[in-house]
Amino acid sequence: EVPECSTQTVQSKMEQELEEKFSRFGKLESVVVKKSYNNEYSFAFIEFKEGEDASNAVNEYLLLEVGSTTLLSLGKR
């Protein structure tokens, strides 16, 4: 029997994967994944220490695959 993953474990794994993907642009202040109030979707807050690093990340990513989820960014290519 395979144990069920808790929401917290899934969020933690997503945070870790996002940190790995976005840290290539610069030092991160924080990565936080949250669920919507009705648990229909997740969203993330990624905070960089430097604004220029955040701008570079947004410009690079329009679509980003994290696990089986496709994330959309407001950035441009």
Phi, psi and chi 1 to 4 in degrees:
 res  aa     phi    psi   chi1   chi2   chi3   chi4
   1 GLU       -  130.9 -174.6  174.1  -38.3      -
   2 VAL   -89.7  127.8  176.9      -      -      -
   3 PRO   -69.0  146.2   20.6  -26.8      -      -
   4 GLU   -72.7  143.1  -79.2 -171.2   38.2      -
   5 CYS   -84.8  133.5  -70.1      -      -      -
   6 SER   -76.0  158.8   70.4      -      -      -
   7 THR   -58.4  -39.6  -59.7      -      -      -
   8 GLN   -63.4  -39.9 -172.0  172.8    7.6      -
   9 THR   -65.3  -43.5  -58.1      -      -      -
  10 VAL   -62.3  -44.6  171.4      -      -      -
  11 GLN   -62.4  -41.3  -73.5  175.8  -55.4      -
  12 SER   -62.9  -42.0  177.4      -      -      -
  13 LYS   -65.5  -40.7  -75.0 -176.9  178.3 -175.9
  14 MET   -64.2  -42.7  -73.8 -175.5   74.4      -
  15 GLU   -60.2  -43.5  -72.8  171.0   -4.4      -
  16 GLN   -63.4  -43.9 -177.1  178.4   10.9      -
  17 GLU   -66.6  -40.7 -169.3  170.0  -17.1      -
  18 LEU   -64.1  -40.8  -74.1  167.5      -      -
  19 GLU   -60.7  -42.5 -173.8  172.1  -26.4      -
  20 GLU   -62.9  -42.2  -70.2  169.6    5.7      -
  21 LYS   -72.5  -38.6  -71.1 -174.7 -177.6  -82.0
  22 PHE   -91.1  -18.7  -79.4   91.4      -      -
  23 SER   -68.1  -15.2   64.5      -      -      -
  24 ARG   -67.7  -15.6   73.2 -177.3 -176.2   98.0
  25 PHE   -90.0  -17.6  -65.1  100.6      -      -
  26 GLY   155.3 -178.7      -      -      -      -
  27 LYS   -71.3  136.5  -67.1 -170.8 -177.7 -138.8
  28 LEU   -99.0  140.7  -59.9  176.4      -      -
  29 GLU   -82.2  -44.9 -170.4   72.1   36.6      -
  30 SER  -163.9  156.7   65.0      -      -      -
  31 VAL  -135.2  121.0  175.1      -      -      -
  32 VAL  -132.8  126.8  178.6      -      -      -
  33 VAL  -106.9  132.3  173.0      -      -      -
  34 LYS  -126.9  153.8  -63.0  -72.7 -174.1 -179.0
  35 LYS   -98.3  150.6  -68.2  -69.4  -84.6 -179.7
  36 SER   -67.0  164.5   66.5      -      -      -
  37 TYR   -59.8  -27.0   71.1   93.9      -      -
  38 ASN  -106.2   11.9   56.1    4.7      -      -
  39 ASN    60.5   24.5  -71.0  -31.9      -      -
  40 GLU   -81.0  -26.1  -73.2 -173.1   14.2      -
  41 TYR  -154.8  164.1   56.8   88.5      -      -
  42 SER  -111.0  156.1  -62.7      -      -      -
  43 PHE  -141.7  159.5   54.4   95.5      -      -
  44 ALA  -131.2  149.4      -      -      -      -
  45 PHE  -115.5  122.0  -63.7   97.3      -      -
  46 ILE  -120.0  117.4  -59.0  167.0      -      -
  47 GLU  -113.7  123.8 -175.9  178.5    5.1      -
  48 PHE   -94.1  154.1  -73.5   84.7      -      -
  49 LYS   -71.4  -32.2  -70.7 -172.3 -176.5 -119.7
  50 GLU  -117.9  132.7  -60.0  -66.7  -29.4      -
  51 GLY   -60.0  -36.8      -      -      -      -
  52 GLU   -63.3  -37.2 -175.0  176.0  -27.1      -
  53 ASP   -64.6  -39.8  -63.7  -24.3      -      -
  54 ALA   -63.8  -42.6      -      -      -      -
  55 SER   -61.7  -42.0  -66.9      -      -      -
  56 ASN   -63.2  -40.6  -69.9  -23.1      -      -
  57 ALA   -65.1  -44.1      -      -      -      -
  58 VAL   -63.7  -40.2  168.1      -      -      -
  59 ASN   -68.5  -28.3  -72.6  -29.8      -      -
  60 GLU   -78.4  -41.9  174.0   77.3   19.0      -
  61 TYR  -103.1  121.3  -73.7  121.1      -      -
  62 LEU  -105.4  -46.1 -175.9   55.7      -      -
  63 LEU  -125.1  138.9  -65.2  175.1      -      -
  64 LEU  -138.7  127.1  171.9   65.8      -      -
  65 GLU   -88.5  126.3  -63.8  -71.1  -33.5      -
  66 VAL  -128.8  109.3  176.9      -      -      -
  67 GLY    61.7 -127.6      -      -      -      -
  68 SER   -99.5   13.3   61.8      -      -      -
  69 THR  -110.8  136.7  -56.8      -      -      -
  70 THR   -99.0  124.9  -59.6      -      -      -
  71 LEU  -101.4  142.2  -56.1  174.1      -      -
  72 LEU  -107.2  142.5  -60.5  175.1      -      -
  73 SER  -118.4  157.4  166.0      -      -      -
  74 LEU   -85.7    5.9  -62.4  176.4      -      -
  75 GLY   -73.9  174.2      -      -      -      -
  76 LYS  -127.2  156.6   54.8 -172.5  173.7 -156.0
  77 ARG   -95.2      -  -73.6 -167.2  180.0 -102.9
